[in-house]
Amino acid sequence: MRALRSLATVVTLLYAIIGAAGAQTLRPLEPLDDGIVRYFISPPLEEAAARPADADLAVWAFESWQRAVGGALKFVRVTNENEALVRLYWVPAAGGQYGEMRPLDVQGRRGAAVYIRPDTTALGPDIAQRARLDALFRDTVVHLTCVHELGHALGLGHTDNFDDIMYFFGFGGDIDEFFGRYRRQLKVRDDIRSTSALSEGDLSQLSALYGRSSIPGQLTVAN
């Protein structure tokens, strides 16, 4: 049994290293010439435990990255899935995963398909219980998952810095606290829209891909 646990740990760490490297080799998004990135959010699916209001959490995640990247990109929501460069889908729980990003070719441009698993009951007993008792904690988990996976869509890779939204859980750490530190900044649900989850490390990655001049100096970073 101990050998199996050790093997699982090695596999997890290898996945972290390989996964981080793979994400870091992504090209930046290739928007239209005017910097517009059209995005699509799928309707909520009952089998995915998605709620109609979860669309707000996804939209606010797009807005967070747009504020961070300054004038380099402008995200515009569309209802036609086929014309979207970034496509976000609510999908059922699977293996304790929070979300996933896959590169997508959209008429010769580098886009992304983002899959979010909003069923917090499948994310382990600690997360599940806290989300059940605290609606804002549940929304925090879904929102930060959107922010993280959209970071990958933008081309950002995993990090081993617990402060970063791009931190990879395979490195360990207090995952409940990863979400809890953000939740403590919220008094009401609408606070999510104006509360950034991005660290200095996240902004450094973003600036390396889209140019330092696009990062506003006055940006407030949530710690």
C-alpha positions in Angstrom: 0.0 0.0 0.0 2.8 2.4 0.9 4.5 1.6 -2.4 1.3 2.4 -4.3 1.0 5.8 -2.4 4.6 6.6 -3.4 4.0 5.7 -7.0 0.9 7.9 -7.0 2.9 10.8 -5.5 5.6 10.4 -8.2 2.9 10.3 -11.0 1.3 13.4 -9.5 4.6 15.3 -9.5 5.5 14.3 -13.0 2.1 15.4 -14.2 2.6 18.7 -12.5 6.0 19.2 -14.1 4.9 18.0 -17.6 1.6 19.8 -17.3 3.2 23.1 -16.3 5.8 22.8 -19.2 3.1 22.0 -21.7 0.9 25.0 -20.7 3.9 27.3 -20.8 4.7 26.4 -24.4 1.3 27.7 -25.6 1.3 30.7 -27.9 -0.7 33.7 -26.7 -4.3 33.9 -28.0 -4.6 35.1 -31.6 -7.4 37.6 -31.5 -8.7 39.7 -34.4 -6.6 42.6 -35.6 -8.4 45.0 -33.3 -7.6 42.9 -30.2 -11.1 41.5 -29.8 -11.4 38.1 -28.3 -15.0 36.7 -28.8 -16.0 34.2 -26.2 -18.9 31.8 -25.6 -20.3 30.4 -22.4 -22.4 27.3 -22.7 -25.9 27.1 -21.0 -26.0 25.5 -17.6 -26.3 21.8 -17.6 -28.2 20.0 -14.8 -25.9 17.0 -15.0 -22.9 19.3 -14.5 -24.6 20.8 -11.4 -24.2 24.2 -13.1 -26.5 27.0 -12.1 -27.8 29.8 -14.3 -26.0 32.4 -12.2 -22.7 30.6 -12.8 -22.4 32.5 -16.0 -21.8 35.6 -13.9 -18.8 33.9 -12.3 -17.4 33.1 -15.7 -18.0 36.6 -17.1 -16.3 38.1 -14.1 -13.3 35.9 -14.7 -13.0 37.2 -18.3 -13.3 40.7 -17.0 -10.5 40.1 -14.4 -8.1 39.1 -17.1 -9.1 41.9 -19.3 -8.4 44.4 -16.6 -5.0 42.8 -16.0 -4.0 42.8 -19.7 -5.0 46.4 -20.2 -5.7 47.5 -23.7 -4.0 44.4 -25.3 -7.2 42.4 -25.5 -10.9 43.1 -25.3 -13.2 40.2 -24.4 -16.6 40.3 -26.1 -19.3 37.7 -25.3 -21.2 36.1 -28.2 -24.0 33.7 -28.5 -22.7 31.9 -31.6 -20.3 29.2 -30.3 -18.6 28.8 -33.7 -17.4 32.4 -33.9 -15.9 32.4 -30.4 -12.1 32.2 -30.0 -12.5 31.0 -26.4 -15.4 28.6 -25.5 -16.3 27.8 -21.9 -18.3 24.7 -21.1 -19.9 23.4 -17.9 -19.2 19.7 -17.6 -20.0 17.0 -15.1 -17.6 16.0 -12.3 -14.8 13.6 -13.1 -12.0 12.3 -10.9 -12.0 15.3 -8.5 -10.9 17.6 -11.3 -11.8 21.3 -11.1 -11.4 22.2 -14.8 -9.3 21.8 -17.9 -8.2 23.8 -20.9 -7.5 22.5 -24.4 -6.0 24.5 -27.2 -8.4 25.0 -30.1 -7.9 26.0 -33.7 -10.4 28.6 -34.8 -10.1 29.4 -38.5 -6.3 29.3 -38.2 -6.1 31.2 -35.0 -5.0 29.8 -31.6 -8.1 29.7 -29.4 -9.1 27.6 -26.4 -11.8 25.3 -25.1 -12.3 25.6 -21.3 -14.1 23.0 -19.3 -15.4 23.9 -15.8 -16.7 21.3 -13.3 -18.9 23.3 -10.9 -20.0 20.2 -8.9 -18.3 21.0 -5.6 -19.7 17.9 -4.0 -17.2 15.9 -6.0 -14.1 17.8 -4.9 -13.4 16.1 -1.6 -15.2 16.2 1.8 -13.6 19.4 3.1 -14.4 21.5 0.0 -17.9 19.8 -0.4 -18.9 20.5 3.2 -17.7 24.1 3.2 -19.4 24.8 -0.1 -22.6 23.3 1.1 -22.7 25.6 4.2 -21.4 28.7 2.5 -22.8 29.8 -0.9 -20.0 32.4 -1.3 -17.4 29.8 -0.8 -19.0 27.6 -3.5 -19.0 30.5 -5.9 -15.4 31.3 -5.0 -14.4 27.8 -6.0 -16.2 28.0 -9.4 -15.0 31.5 -10.1 -11.4 30.8 -9.3 -11.5 27.7 -11.4 -12.7 29.8 -14.3 -9.9 32.4 -13.7 -7.3 29.6 -13.5 -8.4 27.8 -16.7 -8.8 31.1 -18.6 -5.2 31.8 -17.6 -4.2 28.7 -19.4 -6.4 29.8 -22.4 -4.3 33.0 -22.4 -1.1 30.9 -22.5 -0.1 31.0 -18.9 1.5 27.9 -17.4 1.2 26.3 -13.9 3.4 27.5 -11.1 4.6 26.1 -7.8 3.9 29.5 -6.0 0.9 29.1 -3.7 0.1 32.8 -4.0 -0.6 32.5 -7.7 -4.0 31.7 -9.3 -1.9 29.6 -11.7 -0.6 27.4 -8.8 -0.9 23.7 -9.5 -2.6 21.6 -6.7 -0.3 18.7 -7.5 2.4 20.5 -5.5 0.4 20.1 -2.3 -0.5 22.9 0.1 -3.7 23.8 1.9 -6.3 23.7 -0.9 -9.1 24.8 1.4 -7.0 27.9 2.2 -6.3 28.6 -1.4 -10.0 29.3 -1.9 -10.5 30.5 1.7 -8.2 33.5 1.4 -10.2 34.8 -1.5 -13.5 34.1 0.2 -12.5 36.2 3.2 -12.4 39.3 1.0 -16.0 38.9 0.0 -19.0 40.3 1.8 -21.6 39.9 -0.9 -21.6 37.9 -4.2 -21.1 41.0 -6.3 -17.8 41.6 -4.6 -16.4 38.8 -6.8 -16.7 41.1 -9.8 -14.3 43.7 -8.4 -11.9 41.4 -6.4 -8.9 40.3 -8.3 -7.4 36.8 -7.6 -4.2 37.5 -9.6 -0.8 37.7 -7.9 2.3 39.5 -9.0 3.5 36.2 -10.4 0.4 35.8 -12.5 0.8 39.4 -13.8 4.5 38.7 -14.6 3.5 35.7 -16.7 0.8 37.7 -18.4 3.1 40.6 -19.2 5.7 38.3 -20.7 3.1 37.1 -23.2 1.2 40.3 -24.0 3.7 43.1 -23.2 4.6 45.0 -20.1 3.1 48.2 -21.4 -0.3 46.6 -21.3 -0.3 46.0 -17.5 -1.7 49.0 -15.6 0.6 50.0 -12.8 -2.3 50.8 -10.5 -3.8 47.3 -10.8 -4.9 46.1 -7.4 -3.6 42.6 -6.6 -5.4 40.4 -4.1 -3.1 38.6 -1.7 
